[in-house]
Amino acid sequence: MSYGSSDIGSGSGTATRTFEFGRTHVIRPKGMHQATIVWLHGLGDKGSSWSQLLETLPLPNIKWICPTAPTRPGSMWEIFQKKTLMIWRD
């Protein structure tokens, strides 16, 4: 899935950036489905690392959705590391 957004900070408001989202991991309930939780990972992490942990919890009626944020530069990370990382927003 990709998401386009206007680059409002440029002053022109016409430039567009496209972000490609990573894989979304879904853990289906082992029992009767009673609730769904969307779990958003932290800075630089990904949905798969959390899905492995959440699958071990004793919550058989919960469906977990663990998306992976797009890889893009974050202002502080970009300044200090000159790299991109998985980040929901900056």
Order of alpha helices (4+ residues) and beta strands (2+ residues): beta-beta-beta-beta-alpha-beta-beta-alpha-beta
